Structure formats: structure tokens, C-alpha cells
């Protein structure tokens, strides 16, 4: 099967996707533990397989017999992945949005669609989600080079479901910075009148108003800002201090 897609720039760093991995393990840990075939695909892992190895290690805490397959279009990248020391259940193959014929429960596509035009997103989402196992999801996201700031969408066969924002609160200057790391489906929509702009503006205003609580640390300031923003956050308040919040896609969906 010929891979569908384009070779990405491939830049990556160790621990760049740590926040996304931890969120994945927490959000889908039960799904993985009860799945008949716990298969996860890391789509477009880049010039080095380090983040795929990390994904396998982190998800294996949820289920020891997890299977993670790293997919890349460039054959040399696949060969490099196959050459590293690998635990059982970690594989590398050549493939793209068609998923090399696999039927995974979860597909992580980090910093992949960011390099595509906006009008290519819907087709890529449809191609990936059409190959998922029943109840499967695509996690399409972007983060900065060190993984301190990121955002990702969860997409299933019916379409996008949620948007998650994640930050290292010790380095967060203001929530408006998330605009630079929005998934491709939203990054060009951060303009007045669009829902995602309203969400980031509300969070940014609340962060500014909570400046007086910075003396208690960035986690306390963030927690108070999230509470004051009025956003429909899906995580319970006890988890807001982690710097990761999720909202329904309807809250950020692009206007027509």
C-alpha cells in the first residue's frame, strides 16, 4: 500500500510530547486496558524515533502488552527506528494517513498536519478515522520545540470532539500564546468573531485579572483563571493545576 502524505521536516526532541503522552494515558487508559487489541499508531514521528519509544514506554504503564507502531513515509526514518533497541510491542513501518492497513485504537499525529494547508485537514482526518478500530480516535496536535506549550484535538469517525490546551505553567507568559500552537484546523481561525478566539481571549483576560495570585505560584493563578474564564472545561477542578484543560469542540469550532 503506497503511503499517503508528504515527508515532514522531521524535527523532534526527547520529552517533547510528554504532556500529550501523559494526557493520553490518563484519558484512554481504561480503553486500552479493556481493548481486545491495544494497538496505537504514532503517525509521522520524524527524523528520529525517540518520541515513539517514549510513547510506548508511557502507555505500557496502562497495559504491559500495548502495541505501538511508528509510521513514517521516508524509508530511512523507518530503518532508523528498526535499528534502535526496542522492547516487545514496539514496531516501525512505512506508512502515512492510510495507516499502512492497520486498524489502531489510537493514532497520535503530533506536529504533522501543521505542515499542510488548512484545506487538507478534513481529508486527512477522514482518511485516518476511516481506518480506526471501532471506537478509535485520532489525536491531532502541535507543540513547541521543548513541549512546554501544546494543543491537540481528538477526532473520531463523526468528527472532532474536543480541544485540549497544555502548558508548563512555570514558563507560561499568557494563555494567548496558545494561538501559536493550535491544531491546523484552528490556527488560522484565531480572529475576532471565531469561537476559538473568544475562548483564548476569555482565558487570557482571566489570567491577567488573576495576576495578584501569582505570589502563590503559577498553578494557583492558572486554577483561578480557568475558574473565572467561564469556559466549559471537561476536567474536574482538581486537575486544572496541571496546566491541562479540555473543552468540547463546539466551544471552538470554526464558523462557516
Rosetta blueprint (number, residue, H / E / L):
1 X L
2 X L
3 X L
4 X L
5 X L
6 X L
7 X L
8 X L
9 X L
10 X L
11 X L
12 X L
13 X L
14 X L
15 X L
16 X L
17 X L
18 X H
19 X H
20 X H
21 X H
22 X H
23 X H
24 X H
25 X H
26 X H
27 X H
28 X H
29 X H
30 X H
31 X H
32 X H
33 X H
34 X H
35 X L
36 X L
37 X L
38 X L
39 X E
40 X E
41 X E
42 X E
43 X E
44 X L
45 X L
46 X L
47 X L
48 X L
49 X L
50 X H
51 X H
52 X H
53 X H
54 X H
55 X H
56 X H
57 X H
58 X H
59 X H
60 X L
61 X L
62 X L
63 X L
64 X L
65 X L
66 X L
67 X E
68 X E
69 X E
70 X E
71 X E
72 X E
73 X L
74 X L
75 X H
76 X H
77 X H
78 X H
79 X H
80 X H
81 X H
82 X H
83 X H
84 X L
85 X L
86 X L
87 X L
88 X L
89 X L
90 X E
91 X E
92 X E
93 X E
94 X E
95 X L
96 X L
97 X L
98 X L
99 X H
100 X H
101 X H
102 X L
103 X L
104 X L
105 X L
106 X E
107 X E
108 X E
109 X E
110 X E
111 X L
112 X L
113 X H
114 X H
115 X H
116 X L
117 X L
118 X H
119 X H
120 X H
121 X H
122 X H
123 X H
124 X H
125 X H
126 X H
127 X H
128 X H
129 X H
130 X L
131 X L
132 X L
133 X L
134 X L
135 X L
136 X L
137 X E
138 X E
139 X E
140 X E
141 X E
142 X E
143 X E
144 X L
145 X L
146 X L
147 X L
148 X L
149 X E
150 X E
151 X E
152 X E
153 X E
154 X E
155 X E
156 X E
157 X L
158 X L
159 X E
160 X E
161 X E
162 X E
163 X E
164 X E
165 X E
166 X E
167 X E
168 X L
169 X L
170 X L
171 X L
172 X L
173 X L
174 X L
175 X H
176 X H
177 X H
178 X H
179 X H
180 X H
181 X H
182 X L
183 X L
184 X H
185 X H
186 X H
187 X H
188 X L
189 X L
190 X L
191 X L
192 X L
193 X L
194 X L
195 X H
196 X H
197 X H
198 X H
199 X H
200 X H
201 X H
202 X H
203 X H
204 X H
205 X H
206 X H
207 X H
208 X H
209 X H
210 X L
211 X H
212 X H
213 X H
214 X H
215 X H
216 X H
217 X L
218 X H
219 X H
220 X H
221 X H
222 X H
223 X H
224 X H
225 X H
226 X H
227 X H
228 X H
229 X H
230 X L
231 X L
232 X L
233 X E
234 X L
235 X L
236 X L
237 X H
238 X H
239 X H
240 X H
241 X H
242 X H
243 X L
244 X E
245 X E
246 X E
247 X E
248 X E
249 X H
250 X H
251 X H
252 X L
253 X L
254 X L
255 X L
256 X L
